[in-house]
Amino acid sequence: MGVLTEIDRSAFAAYCQSYARWKEAQEHINSEGATYETENGMQRPNPWVAICNTEQRLMMQAASEFGLTPSARSRIMAASGVGKDDEDEMEALLGGEA
């Protein structure tokens, strides 16, 4: 799609780092659970849950910037004119001017 260029390398590296941290946090949660029991017997959130949530949010924000989500891809395609011929063909079939 031509979205990623040389100048975007550091921004994409940040996405990759967030993905790696999210994956590590998720692995800890999968093995340790989302909560832990304190010495008092109280349940507390596993600190990895907060890390996972933060990295997931950062990763999804970056993914949107790079067109890596369905809605972001549709905006890129619409802005670049992809599918314009298909729209013209549909217009012709419906009796409009192409």
N, CA, C and O of each residue as an XYZ file, in Angstrom:
392
protein
N       0.820     -1.201      0.000
C       0.000      0.000      0.000
C       0.860      1.261      0.000
O       0.339      2.364     -0.160
N       2.167      1.109      0.177
C       3.056      2.260      0.119
C       2.963      3.180      1.313
O       3.297      4.359      1.205
N       2.518      2.674      2.449
C       2.344      3.523      3.626
C       3.650      3.673      4.400
O       3.940      4.748      4.924
N       4.430      2.616      4.474
C       5.651      2.610      5.266
C       6.841      3.051      4.416
O       7.131      2.458      3.377
N       7.516      4.086      4.866
C       8.694      4.586      4.160
C       9.887      4.564      5.107
O       9.741      4.284      6.297
N      11.041      4.855      4.583
C      12.287      4.857      5.368
C      12.181      5.799      6.571
O      12.677      5.487      7.654
N      11.546      6.928      6.378
C      11.450      7.920      7.458
C      10.546      7.430      8.608
O      10.611      7.961      9.717
N       9.718      6.435      8.342
C       8.801      5.899      9.348
C       9.430      4.803     10.205
O       8.764      4.234     11.070
N      10.694      4.508      9.972
C      11.339      3.379     10.636
C      11.244      3.452     12.158
O      10.924      2.446     12.791
N      11.507      4.591     12.759
C      11.490      4.674     14.224
C      10.070      4.529     14.773
O       9.871      3.920     15.824
N       9.091      5.083     14.071
C       7.697      4.938     14.516
C       7.259      3.476     14.424
O       6.557      2.981     15.306
N       7.669      2.788     13.363
C       7.316      1.378     13.236
C       8.075      0.539     14.259
O       7.545     -0.457     14.753
N       9.302      0.924     14.582
C      10.068      0.235     15.626
C       9.352      0.361     16.968
O       9.336     -0.587     17.753
N       8.762      1.525     17.237
C       8.000      1.714     18.473
C       6.798      0.773     18.506
O       6.481      0.209     19.553
N       6.127      0.599     17.364
C       5.021     -0.361     17.277
C       5.530     -1.769     17.603
O       4.915     -2.498     18.382
N       6.642     -2.131     17.005
C       7.201     -3.473     17.220
C       7.585     -3.676     18.683
O       7.372     -4.758     19.230
N       8.145     -2.654     19.323
C       8.517     -2.748     20.737
C       7.273     -2.913     21.605
O       7.273     -3.709     22.544
N       6.229     -2.176     21.301
C       4.979     -2.332     22.056
C       4.413     -3.728     21.881
O       3.906     -4.324     22.832
N       4.499     -4.249     20.667
C       4.020     -5.606     20.415
C       4.815     -6.614     21.243
O       4.235     -7.513     21.852
N       6.138     -6.464     21.267
C       6.981     -7.394     22.023
C       6.666     -7.320     23.518
O       6.585     -8.352     24.183
N       6.490     -6.121     24.045
C       6.162     -5.970     25.469
C       4.769     -6.521     25.770
O       4.565     -7.164     26.800
N       3.814     -6.272     24.878
C       2.466     -6.803     25.054
C       2.497     -8.332     25.084
O       1.855     -8.961     25.925
N       3.245     -8.913     24.162
C       3.334    -10.374     24.078
C       3.976    -10.950     25.338
O       3.505    -11.957     25.868
N       5.046    -10.318     25.820
C       5.693    -10.778     27.052
C       4.737    -10.695     28.235
O       4.640    -11.630     29.031
N       4.032     -9.575     28.347
C       3.082     -9.405     29.448
C       1.979    -10.445     29.364
O       1.587    -11.015     30.382
N       1.474    -10.698     28.165
C       0.404    -11.678     27.990
C       0.874    -13.077     28.367
O       0.111    -13.853     28.942
N       2.116    -13.405     28.051
C       2.664    -14.713     28.424
C       2.741    -14.857     29.936
O       2.443    -15.925     30.472
N       3.142    -13.782     30.635
C       3.171    -13.816     32.105
C       1.763    -14.008     32.665
O       1.556    -14.797     33.587
N       0.806    -13.288     32.104
C      -0.581    -13.417     32.572
C      -1.092    -14.830     32.322
O      -1.758    -15.410     33.179
N      -0.787    -15.381     31.163
C      -1.227    -16.743     30.846
C      -0.652    -17.762     31.821
O      -1.334    -18.717     32.192
N       0.592    -17.569     32.240
C       1.209    -18.547     33.138
C       0.934    -18.273     34.612
O       0.840    -19.213     35.402
N       0.802    -17.001     35.001
C       0.640    -16.636     36.407
C      -0.797    -16.300     36.800
O      -1.145    -16.332     37.981
N      -1.624    -15.980     35.818
C      -2.986    -15.548     36.093
C      -3.090    -14.036     36.120
O      -2.084    -13.334     36.224
N      -4.304    -13.546     36.028
C      -4.543    -12.100     35.988
C      -4.530    -11.469     37.377
O      -4.430    -10.249     37.509
N      -4.633    -12.307     38.414
C      -4.599    -11.811     39.789
C      -3.641    -12.662     40.612
O      -3.231    -13.747     40.199
N      -3.297    -12.144     41.782
C      -2.497    -12.913     42.734
C      -3.050    -12.654     44.128
O      -3.755    -11.673     44.363
N      -2.722    -13.538     45.029
C      -3.206    -13.411     46.401
C      -2.113    -12.812     47.270
O      -0.974    -13.278     47.256
N      -2.463    -11.774     48.026
C      -1.502    -11.136     48.926
C      -1.344    -11.987     50.185
O      -2.046    -12.982     50.363
N      -0.422    -11.591     51.050
C      -0.210    -12.298     52.314
C      -1.455    -12.266     53.187
O      -1.675    -13.166     53.998
N      -2.283    -11.212     53.020
C      -3.526    -11.069     53.793
C      -4.659    -11.903     53.211
O      -5.741    -11.963     53.793
N      -4.427    -12.547     52.069
C      -5.469    -13.330     51.426
C      -6.335    -12.537     50.455
O      -7.348    -13.037     49.966
N      -5.935    -11.306     50.179
C      -6.702    -10.464     49.252
C      -6.221    -10.715     47.824
O      -5.046    -11.000     47.592
N      -7.144    -10.605     46.878
C      -6.798    -10.740     45.461
C      -6.419     -9.372     44.908
O      -7.135     -8.391     45.109
N      -5.311     -9.317     44.225
C      -4.818     -8.092     43.595
C      -4.541     -8.371     42.123
O      -4.220     -9.500     41.753
N      -4.666     -7.343     41.283
C      -4.330     -7.536     39.869
C      -2.830     -7.803     39.710
O      -2.002     -7.175     40.370
N      -2.507     -8.719     38.848
C      -1.120     -8.980     38.492
C      -0.585     -7.722     37.811
O      -1.241     -7.203     36.908
N       0.586     -7.213     38.211
C       1.131     -6.007     37.579
C       1.293     -6.145     36.059
O       1.293     -5.144     35.343
N       1.430     -7.368     35.573
C       1.563     -7.565     34.134
C       0.293     -7.180     33.381
O       0.348     -6.886     32.187
N      -0.845     -7.180     34.065
C      -2.103     -6.794     33.417
C      -2.045     -5.324     32.995
O      -2.458     -4.980     31.888
N      -1.539     -4.466     33.865
C      -1.429     -3.035     33.533
C      -0.447     -2.831     32.386
O      -0.694     -2.024     31.490
N       0.660     -3.558     32.410
C       1.641     -3.457     31.325
C       1.005     -3.917     30.018
O       1.163     -3.268     28.984
N       0.296     -5.022     30.065
C      -0.375     -5.570     28.880
C      -1.362     -4.558     28.308
O      -1.376     -4.312     27.102
N      -2.178     -3.978     29.167
C      -3.179     -3.009     28.714
C      -2.537     -1.769     28.099
O      -2.986     -1.286     27.059
N      -1.500     -1.258     28.733
C      -0.811     -0.076     28.221
C      -0.191     -0.348     26.859
O      -0.365      0.433     25.923
N       0.529     -1.452     26.749
C       1.190     -1.774     25.490
C       0.178     -2.084     24.387
O       0.392     -1.744     23.224
N      -0.909     -2.724     24.760
C      -1.943     -3.007     23.756
C      -2.533     -1.713     23.218
O      -2.749     -1.585     22.012
N      -2.795     -0.754     24.093
C      -3.331      0.539     23.664
C      -2.338      1.259     22.741
O      -2.732      1.783     21.699
N      -1.059      1.287     23.119
C      -0.035      1.928     22.289
C       0.117      1.219     20.950
O       0.271      1.859     19.910
N       0.073     -0.102     20.990
C       0.213     -0.891     19.766
C      -0.954     -0.620     18.816
O      -0.744     -0.462     17.613
N      -2.167     -0.565     19.335
C      -3.333     -0.327     18.488
C      -3.340      1.091     17.926
O      -3.780      1.301     16.795
N      -2.863      2.061     18.689
C      -2.755      3.425     18.164
C      -1.768      3.467     16.995
O      -2.046      4.070     15.958
N      -0.629      2.829     17.174
C       0.369      2.795     16.106
C      -0.148      1.993     14.918
O       0.069      2.378     13.769
N      -0.824      0.892     15.181
C      -1.367      0.062     14.102
C      -2.321      0.877     13.236
O      -2.327      0.740     12.012
N      -3.109      1.705     13.857
C      -4.037      2.550     13.115
C      -3.285      3.545     12.230
O      -3.688      3.807     11.097
N      -2.202      4.088     12.750
C      -1.397      5.036     11.969
C      -0.806      4.386     10.717
O      -0.656      5.039      9.684
N      -0.477      3.111     10.814
C       0.155      2.412      9.696
C      -0.836      1.644      8.826
O      -0.429      0.904      7.930
N      -2.121      1.812      9.078
C      -3.119      1.132      8.261
C      -3.211     -0.354      8.552
O      -3.548     -1.141      7.667
N      -2.911     -0.748      9.795
C      -2.906     -2.161     10.152
C      -4.200     -2.625     10.817
O      -4.255     -3.720     11.378
N      -5.224     -1.803     10.756
C      -6.542     -2.197     11.246
C      -7.531     -2.071     10.093
O      -7.284     -1.309      9.158
N      -8.638     -2.795     10.137
C      -9.598     -2.721      9.028
C     -10.098     -1.297      8.744
O     -10.182     -0.888      7.586
N     -10.423     -0.558      9.787
C     -10.946      0.796      9.554
C      -9.855      1.723      9.009
O     -10.131      2.569      8.159
N      -8.630      1.570      9.487
C      -7.536      2.401      8.975
C      -7.247      2.067      7.515
O      -6.983      2.966      6.716
N      -7.294      0.779      7.158
C      -7.064      0.391      5.761
C      -8.133      0.970      4.852
O      -7.837      1.405      3.739
N      -9.371      0.977      5.319
C     -10.438      1.509      4.465
C     -10.245      3.000      4.236
O     -10.561      3.494      3.154
N      -9.737      3.726      5.215
C      -9.466      5.164      5.031
C      -8.323      5.372      4.043
O      -8.367      6.290      3.224
N      -7.306      4.524      4.118
C      -6.173      4.649      3.195
C      -6.626      4.358      1.775
O      -6.268      5.085      0.848
N      -7.414      3.297      1.596
C      -7.895      2.933      0.261
C      -8.781      4.027     -0.317
O      -8.683      4.349     -1.501
N      -9.645      4.598      0.514
C     -10.542      5.647      0.042
C      -9.749      6.885     -0.350
O     -10.050      7.520     -1.361
N      -8.745      7.229      0.437
C      -7.942      8.420      0.150
C      -7.094      8.243     -1.103
O      -6.823      9.210     -1.816
N      -6.677      7.012     -1.371
C      -5.820      6.790     -2.537
C      -6.612      6.545     -3.808
O      -6.033      6.449     -4.890
N      -7.917      6.443     -3.693
C      -8.746      6.216     -4.867
C      -8.860      4.756     -5.252
O      -9.396      4.446     -6.316
N      -8.371      3.845     -4.414
C      -8.506      2.421     -4.695
C      -9.984      2.082     -4.716
O     -10.741      2.519     -3.849
N     -10.385      1.321     -5.684
C     -11.789      0.937     -5.791
C     -12.618      1.917     -6.591
O     -13.817      1.699     -6.766
N     -12.023      2.986     -7.081
C     -12.777      3.986     -7.842
C     -13.388      3.389     -9.096
O     -14.532      3.699     -9.429
N     -12.648      2.533     -9.805
C     -13.183      1.898    -11.006
C     -14.389      1.039    -10.670
O     -15.364      1.008    -11.422
N     -14.325      0.332     -9.529
C     -15.455     -0.484     -9.112
C     -16.690      0.378     -8.866
O     -17.806     -0.005     -9.217
N     -16.478      1.548     -8.261
C     -17.599      2.445     -8.023
C     -18.178      2.920     -9.355
O     -19.398      3.003     -9.500
N     -17.330      3.231    -10.322
C     -17.795      3.695    -11.627
C     -18.599      2.595    -12.333
O     -19.627      2.874    -12.950
N     -18.133      1.354    -12.240
C     -18.852      0.246    -12.839
C     -20.220      0.079    -12.195
O     -21.212     -0.152    -12.886
N     -20.273      0.193    -10.891
C     -21.551      0.067    -10.179
C     -22.480      1.199    -10.591
O     -23.674      0.980    -10.796
N     -21.951      2.386    -10.710
C     -22.764      3.537    -11.133
C     -23.342      3.294    -12.518
O     -24.507      3.601    -12.770
N     -22.533      2.745    -13.417
C     -23.004      2.448    -14.778
C     -24.106      1.409    -14.760
O     -25.080      1.514    -15.505
N     -23.954      0.406    -13.909
C     -24.984     -0.635    -13.815
C     -26.302     -0.078    -13.280
O     -27.382     -0.540    -13.650
N     -26.198      0.900    -12.421
C     -27.395      1.481    -11.830
C     -28.017      2.545    -12.722
O     -29.054      3.116    -12.386
N     -27.385      2.808    -13.853
C     -27.957      3.748    -14.809
C     -27.430      5.154    -14.687
O     -27.933      6.067    -15.342
N     -26.404      5.345    -13.843
C     -25.807      6.677    -13.717
C     -24.738      6.853    -14.767
O     -24.515      5.978    -15.603
N     -24.094      7.973    -14.716
C     -23.018      8.249    -15.675
C     -21.699      7.787    -15.067
O     -21.414      8.037    -13.895
N     -20.906      7.114    -15.882
C     -19.605      6.625    -15.401
C     -18.515      7.520    -15.906
O     -17.341      7.287    -15.616
